[in-house]
Amino acid sequence: MRVLIFSFVLSSCYCLNWMIPRWQTAGARGFLLCNGKPAARAFMLLCQKGFFSIKCLDVAAADKNGFFKISGTIFEKSMNPQLRIYSCCNRWTQSENKGGLHIHSTKVYTWNKKSMGILERRN
């Protein structure tokens, strides 16, 4: 009887684990290219897309070589991070290009393991 009660409590804890909020961290780093050239001064937002709202976790800009590094932490039940990129790829038009990139939960790593690599934007 004791073993049965213990196994029921243990299994219910694992089942309810997704309902308990916890601190979660997401981040990205890499190089941003625009038509094959580094996208200098590109503006980026790391957002948490919730059911009813979007929360901004961090703001960053690419350097002159197109390198960016952005990370953010939030207290949530589940995390759905999104990297939003704002850049002017075509200098002849003054419109600002906006692109979003969803970061899948299997692609969220610690800084020393993986990077986003090279992201290239085209018109």
N, C-alpha and C positions, 0 to 999 in steps of 0.2 A: 504494500500500500504506500509506503514511504517513497519508493522508487517511482511509482506512478505519479504521485503528487509533484515530486521534484522534476520529473521530465516534463510535466505539463507547465510548470512555472517557467522552466528554462526555455521551452519552445515558445511560450507566449511572450517572453522578453525579446526573443529574436524577431518575432512577428511584429511587435510594436516598436521596434527600433527605428523604422522609417517615419514614425509619427512624432518622435522626440526631436525638437530642434537642437542643433549643435553648431559650433563654429566651423565654417568651411572656408577654404581659401582657393582662389583660382588665379591664374596668371598666364601671361604669354610674353614671349620675347622673340625677336627675329629681325629680319630686314624687310622693309617695304619698298617695292620698286613700282615705278610708274612708267609704263612703256619702255622698260628695260633700263631706266635710269633711277638712281636713288630718289625717293620721294622725301625731300628735305622739308621740315616743318609741317609734316602731316599731323593732324590732330586726331587723337583716339580716345574713346571712352570704353571702359570695361563696365558692363551693365549686368545686373541680375534681373532676368525677366520673370516676374511673378505672374500669378493668375490675374490680378487686377491692376498691377502697377509695374513700372520699371524703375529700379533703383540704381543709381550711379555709384560704382564702387571705387573707381579711380580714373584719373585723367592723365594723359601723357602725350608727348609730341616726339616725332622721329627727329634724330639729329641730322647733320649734313650728309652723313653716309647712308641714311635711311634706317638706322638701327633704332629699335624701340624696345622698352621693357616696361611692363605694366602688371600690377597685381592688386588684389583686393580681398578683403575678408568680410563675411557676413554671418549673422546668426539666423539660420533658416533650417527647415526640415529637409528640403532638397534644393539643390543648386542647379540653375540653368544659365550659365554665364554666356554672354554675348559680347564680342569685340566689335565696336562700331568705329569705322574709319571715315574721316572727313578729309578730303584732299582735293586739290585743283590739279588734275593730271594734264589737261590741255590748257596751256597758258593763253591760247588765243581766245578762248571763251572764258568769261568771268564766272560761269556757274560752278558751284561747288558740288563735287561728286560725293555721294554718301553711300557707303557699302557696309553691310553687316556680315559678321561671321560668327556662327554658333560654334561654341567650343563644346564638343561632346564630352560626356563624363569620363570616357575611357582615355581622353587626350589631355586631361588635367594632371600635370606632373609637378614634382618639386623642381626648383630652379636648376639643380645640378644634373638632372637626368635627361630632359628633352627640351627642345625649343620648337617654336612654331615654324622655323625654317624661313624661307623666303616667300613673302606674299607679294604677288604682282597684280597691279590694277591696270586694266586697259580701258580705253574709251568705249 
